[in-house]
């Protein structure tokens, strides 16, 4: 866009970050994030939300200890970002690790199933 003299704004960057998040493309998202900082748009709430969404899965996959709250948050995030099957995979991972499930876990997994078309 820059090469054609078209400058990005908040309404360009927010959907770009959302797309990177939906694709789980952290590397591309980090590039967009750097550009956001360079043009000074990091204070816009829609941009900040996109950055949090982008980094949530990346941070979850890290080595930090996880508890039922972090698992539930990730499962719900995947459900509402079109990655329901990944959310179900996380449930299976929780079960393999003998994690204690709760009501929120089941609601999140049900949302995953519904959004992934696994519930008739």
C-alpha positions in Angstrom: 0.0 0.0 0.0 2.8 2.4 0.9 4.4 1.9 -2.5 1.2 3.2 -4.1 0.9 6.2 -1.8 -1.9 4.7 0.3 -1.3 5.0 4.0 -2.8 2.6 6.5 -5.0 3.7 9.4 -6.7 2.1 12.4 -9.3 0.6 10.1 -6.6 -1.1 8.1 -4.5 -2.5 10.9 -7.3 -3.8 13.1 -8.7 -6.3 10.5 -5.1 -7.2 9.5 -4.3 -8.1 13.1 -7.6 -10.0 13.4 -6.8 -12.0 10.2 -3.4 -12.9 11.6 -5.0 -14.1 14.8 -7.6 -16.1 13.0 -4.9 -17.8 10.9 -2.7 -18.2 14.0 0.1 -16.5 12.0 2.1 -14.9 14.8 5.0 -14.0 12.6 2.9 -12.0 10.1 1.1 -10.5 13.1 4.3 -9.4 14.7 5.2 -7.6 11.4 1.9 -5.8 11.4 2.4 -5.0 15.1 5.8 -3.4 14.3 4.2 -1.3 11.6 1.4 -0.2 14.0 4.0 1.0 16.5 6.0 2.8 13.8 3.0 4.8 12.7 1.8 5.4 16.3 -1.6 3.6 16.3 -0.9 1.3 19.2 -3.2 3.4 21.5 -6.4 2.6 19.6 -8.5 0.1 21.4 -9.4 -1.9 18.3 -5.6 -2.3 17.7 -4.9 -3.3 21.3 -7.6 -5.9 21.2 -6.1 -7.3 18.0 -2.7 -7.5 19.5 -4.0 -9.3 22.6 -5.9 -11.8 20.4 -2.9 -12.4 18.2 -0.6 -13.0 21.2 -3.0 -15.1 23.3 -2.4 -18.4 21.4 1.3 -17.7 21.1 1.7 -17.1 24.8 -0.5 -20.1 25.7 1.8 -22.4 23.7 4.8 -21.1 25.7 6.3 -22.8 28.7 4.4 -20.9 31.4 2.4 -23.2 33.8 -1.3 -23.4 32.8 -4.3 -23.7 35.1 -7.9 -24.4 34.3 -8.6 -20.7 33.8 -5.9 -20.3 31.1 -7.1 -23.5 29.4 -10.7 -22.3 29.5 -9.8 -18.9 28.1 -7.9 -20.4 25.2 -10.7 -22.9 24.4 -13.3 -20.1 24.4 -11.1 -17.8 22.3 -10.6 -20.6 19.7 -14.4 -21.2 19.7 -15.2 -17.6 18.9 -12.4 -17.2 16.4 -13.5 -20.0 14.1 -11.0 -22.6 15.4 -13.4 -24.8 17.3 -11.6 -28.0 16.3 -8.4 -26.7 17.9 -10.4 -26.0 21.0 -11.6 -29.6 21.1 -8.0 -30.7 20.7 -7.1 -28.6 23.7 -9.8 -30.4 25.7 -8.2 -33.7 24.8 -4.8 -32.4 25.8 -6.3 -31.3 29.2 -7.7 -34.8 29.7 -4.3 -36.3 28.9 -2.7 -34.1 31.5 -5.3 -35.0 34.1 -6.4 -31.3 34.4 -9.5 -30.7 36.5 -12.3 -29.6 34.2 -15.1 -27.3 35.3 -18.4 -25.9 34.0 -16.7 -23.2 32.1 -14.6 -25.8 30.3 -17.7 -27.6 29.1 -19.4 -24.4 28.0 -16.2 -23.5 26.0 -16.0 -26.9 24.4 -19.7 -26.8 23.5 -19.1 -23.4 21.8 -16.2 -25.0 20.0 -18.4 -27.8 18.7 -21.2 -25.4 17.7 -18.9 -23.0 15.9 -17.1 -25.9 14.1 -20.4 -27.4 13.0 -19.9 -30.5 15.1 -23.3 -30.2 16.7 -26.4 -30.9 14.6 
